[in-house]
């Protein structure tokens, strides 16, 4: 069925009838976006003090993508759009945004919170059906943004059954890029300093699991920079730009780049893990200072944001 939520087109013609990621927290998120204006989200987060609201509604999360040089002449395909924390800022920058999301509840939340924006279309479809329709339409985009990260996008598609799911997903999505188009994705760094200092991996992994090495590729939730470079090369992407969200990709206060790395003394905000317990095994700020002095920040940054173009373009 195709319907409008305000000005947002919501198409659930091929909704699979089940939600891969859903819990009772999403009912509360839907209640908030249905009853409160966007500018009130920070107040609600402060009053209710729940990780689910902070994760899905905080404007701080938008720092990850709000600086991307997307113009009003360009189109965006947002993959794994979730509850729409990035959809609004992408729509404000672009000519149009088409969102792909398998969850019916999250698609409704996204449409409701962004209902005043005209240039958004949400496909609440099973992933493989989405790929088939995009191929049928010969759809092409200037930007493809995996807003829940590389591992999150793989988890929502059938590529998880592939031997090498991450290159498979990027190759598949690369077929929908215009010439000189770009794919953008975030990923946690399995060698990020916070994991050595006592943080458990996102997604419920045990302490130090990523550092020791994931046992099965499809279970991985974090990647070193060389691993990401290899994944991109295997997918046909040769022109890579690496950026470093700090303190992490979830609530980034800054986004550094190889052209502008942090300076000694800047990295003092290292304990923003609100969703789980953690150890504090050493002073991360002092350790980061030594890492910066040795020029190793790209190795031990907590997260990456990668902008990739296909080789030869």
BALUM-318746 format. One record per residue (C-alpha): x, y, z. Coordinates in steps of 0.1 Angstrom, whole numbers, padded with zeros to 4 digits, always signed. Last residue first. Layout:
N
XYZ
...
This chain:
313
+0359+0074-0120
+0384+0045-0125
+0376+0027-0093
+0342+0033-0078
+0340+0061-0053
+0341+0057-0015
+0334+0080+0014
+0343+0062+0047
+0333+0072+0082
+0355+0055+0107
+0353+0047+0144
+0373+0046+0177
+0405+0060+0162
+0434+0036+0169
+0450+0032+0135
+0441+0066+0120
+0455+0082+0153
+0489+0066+0148
+0510+0097+0141
+0534+0090+0171
+0525+0123+0189
+0488+0115+0183
+0491+0081+0199
+0509+0096+0229
+0481+0121+0233
+0455+0094+0228
+0470+0074+0257
+0468+0105+0280
+0431+0110+0271
+0424+0073+0274
+0436+0071+0311
+0438+0034+0318
+0417+0003+0325
+0383+0020+0329
+0359-0009+0326
+0325-0006+0309
+0288-0011+0316
+0264-0007+0287
+0241+0016+0268
+0255+0051+0278
+0290+0048+0264
+0302+0084+0262
+0334+0079+0283
+0362+0094+0261
+0357+0132+0259
+0393+0144+0264
+0407+0141+0229
+0419+0177+0222
+0451+0176+0243
+0475+0168+0214
+0459+0179+0182
+0432+0161+0162
+0438+0153+0125
+0427+0177+0098
+0437+0165+0063
+0434+0128+0073
+0400+0137+0086
+0383+0145+0119
+0346+0144+0127
+0337+0160+0160
+0310+0156+0187
+0301+0122+0174
+0273+0104+0193
+0270+0070+0176
+0301+0071+0154
+0325+0075+0183
+0344+0100+0205
+0350+0113+0178
+0340+0105+0142
+0372+0098+0121
+0371+0103+0084
+0386+0082+0056
+0384+0091+0019
+0386+0062-0006
+0390+0061-0043
+0394+0025-0053
+0359+0010-0050
+0354-0022-0070
+0339-0043-0042
+0371-0062-0035
+0389-0028-0032
+0362-0016-0007
+0365-0047+0015
+0403-0045+0014
+0403-0009+0025
+0378-0017+0053
+0401-0045+0065
+0431-0022+0064
+0412+0004+0085
+0403-0022+0112
+0368-0035+0113
+0339-0037+0137
+0306-0056+0140
+0317-0090+0127
+0292-0118+0127
+0292-0123+0090
+0329-0127+0090
+0330-0155+0115
+0354-0159+0144
+0358-0121+0150
+0394-0112+0159
+0411-0108+0193
+0406-0070+0191
+0369-0075+0182
+0363-0097+0211
+0381-0075+0237
+0350-0075+0260
+0321-0096+0249
+0298-0086+0220
+0264-0071+0225
+0259-0052+0193
+0286-0026+0201
+0318-0040+0213
+0325-0039+0251
+0345-0009+0263
+0375-0015+0286
+0405+0006+0276
+0415-0017+0247
+0380-0013+0233
+0382+0025+0238
+0414+0027+0217
+0397+0015+0186
+0413-0016+0171
+0379-0031+0161
+0372+0003+0145
+0334+0008+0143
+0320+0014+0109
+0303+0042+0090
+0292+0043+0054
+0291+0067+0025
+0288+0056-0011
+0297+0082-0038
+0286+0090-0073
+0312+0099-0099
+0290+0083-0126
+0256+0076-0111
+0254+0050-0084
+0229+0022-0084
+0253-0006-0094
+0274+0004-0065
+0247-0009-0042
+0253-0045-0053
+0291-0042-0052
+0289-0026-0017
+0267-0055-0005
+0289-0082-0020
+0320-0065-0006
+0305-0068+0029
+0289-0102+0026
+0321-0122+0018
+0309-0158+0022
+0274-0147+0013
+0245-0155+0037
+0247-0120+0052
+0241-0107+0017
+0204-0115+0023
+0200-0080+0036
+0193-0064+0070
+0224-0076+0087
+0245-0063+0058
+0232-0028+0065
+0241-0029+0101
+0276-0041+0094
+0283-0012+0070
+0269+0015+0093
+0234+0025+0104
+0233+0054+0079
+0244+0034+0048
+0243+0065+0025
+0242+0062-0013
+0249+0095-0030
+0245+0107-0066
+0218+0081-0073
+0208+0059-0102
+0176+0039-0105
+0174+0016-0136
+0137+0012-0126
+0140-0026-0129
+0173-0026-0110
+0158-0005-0082
+0128-0029-0082
+0150-0060-0079
+0171-0044-0051
+0140-0035-0032
+0126-0070-0035
+0159-0083-0021
+0157-0060+0009
+0121-0067+0020
+0103-0034+0017
+0093-0003+0037
+0102+0020+0009
+0103+0055+0022
+0101+0086-0001
+0113+0120+0012
+0113+0153-0007
+0083+0169+0009
+0095+0175+0045
+0067+0182+0070
+0062+0145+0078
+0098+0140+0090
+0090+0126+0125
+0060+0107+0112
+0077+0092+0082
+0107+0080+0102
+0085+0065+0130
+0064+0047+0104
+0095+0033+0087
+0108+0022+0121
+0075+0003+0129
+0074-0014+0095
+0110-0026+0097
+0127-0034+0063
+0140+0001+0056
+0151+0017+0024
+0148+0055+0022
+0147+0076-0010
+0159+0111-0005
+0153+0140-0029
+0170+0172-0041
+0194+0170-0012
+0205+0191+0018
+0173+0193+0039
+0165+0157+0029
+0199+0145+0043
+0192+0164+0076
+0158+0149+0078
+0168+0113+0070
+0196+0111+0095
+0176+0102+0127
+0151+0085+0105
+0139+0056+0127
+0159+0031+0107
+0172+0043+0074
+0188+0009+0065
+0200+0023+0031
+0195+0060+0023
+0195+0066-0014
+0203+0103-0021
+0197+0126-0051
+0217+0156-0060
+0208+0191-0074
+0201+0205-0039
+0237+0197-0030
+0254+0171-0008
+0288+0182+0005
+0286+0160+0037
+0288+0182+0068
+0254+0170+0082
+0265+0134+0080
+0280+0123+0114
+0269+0154+0132
+0234+0141+0128
+0240+0119+0159
+0241+0150+0180
+0205+0157+0171
+0195+0129+0196
+0163+0111+0186
+0172+0074+0179
+0201+0068+0203
+0191+0092+0230
+0155+0078+0230
+0167+0042+0232
+0193+0051+0259
+0166+0064+0282
+0168+0095+0304
+0131+0104+0304
+0135+0142+0311
+0167+0148+0293
+0156+0129+0262
+0123+0147+0262
+0140+0181+0263
+0164+0171+0235
+0134+0160+0214
+0115+0193+0218
+0130+0209+0186
+0116+0181+0165
+0080+0188+0176
+0064+0165+0201
+0033+0143+0199
+0038+0119+0171
+0076+0119+0174
+0073+0111+0211
+0046+0084+0207
+0066+0067+0179
+0097+0066+0202
+0077+0051+0230
+0064+0024+0207
+0099+0018+0195
+0111+0011+0230
+0087-0019+0231
+0111-0038+0208
+0119-0041+0171
+0148-0052+0149
+0140-0078+0122
+0104-0066+0118
+0079-0090+0102
+0052-0087+0075
+0076-0087+0046
+0066-0052+0035
+0064-0054-0003
+0037-0027-0009
+0049-0008+0022
+0053+0025+0004
+0054+0056+0026
+0054+0090+0008
+0063+0118+0032
+0042+0150+0030
+0020+0143+0060
+0022+0105+0063
+0013+0097+0027
+0001+0063+0015
+0012+0035-0008
+0000+0000+0000
